Amino acid sequence: MPTSNSPFPPVDTQKLISSATRIKAIMQQAQLLTDKIDSSQQFAHDLKNAAQLSNKTEVEKLITSTGITTKFETNYTPDNFRIQLMDSGCCRVTLILNW
């Protein structure tokens, strides 16, 4: 019976494959937001304006209006807008958009 000298457990790819599959849905959600920003000058204006006013409720309302249904967190600075889209226990995608 062969023995392994590796200090690591045997390689199990199930969780990695599952994460790769599930992250595709998160990336589609990110596409909804970037498509809206890219196609609507008014939306881009409203999003940046709400962020500059530190109106988190309005920022979240605008993001949700794009059709995003996954859990997300936002953070904005004078230089950029960050949104983190998450699938609990699996994976997350962070977008950083400069403005």
C-alpha positions, -999 to +999 in steps of 0.1 A: +000+000+000+016+033-011+021+059+015+023+097+009+049+119+025+028+150+019+018+169+051-014+179+033-047+160+030-055+144-004-066+169-030-104+172-031-117+195-059-154+194-051-156+227-032-134+245-058-156+232-087-187+242-068-174+277-061-164+281-098-200+271-108-217+294-083-195+324-090-207+324-126-242+335-112-225+363-092-206+375-123-239+377-141-253+398-113-222+421-116-229+424-153-264+438-146-249+466-126-221+475-151-246+473-180-269+498-163-240+522-155-227+519-190-260+524-207-276+551-185-260+585-179-289+593-156-283+561-135-246+567-133-253+603-122-278+592-096-255+565-082-225+588-078-247+616-064-262+593-038-228+581-028-214+616-025-243+625-002-235+593+018-271+582+011-265+545+016-303+537+014-305+553-021-273+537-033-287+503-023-320+511-039-304+520-071-282+489-072-312+467-064-332+484-092-307+469-117-321+434-110-293+423-086-307+398-062-276+385-046-263+398-012-240+428-017-220+454+003-209+488-010-182+512-001-174+545-018-146+570-016-139+602-035-119+580-059-140+549-064-170+528-059-167+493-046-194+466-045-189+432-032-214+405-044-215+375-022-227+339-021-224+330+016-199+302+023-188+300-013-174+330-030-175+367-037-168+391-066-156+426-058-160+454-084-140+485-080-151+513-104-132+545-104-150+578-107 
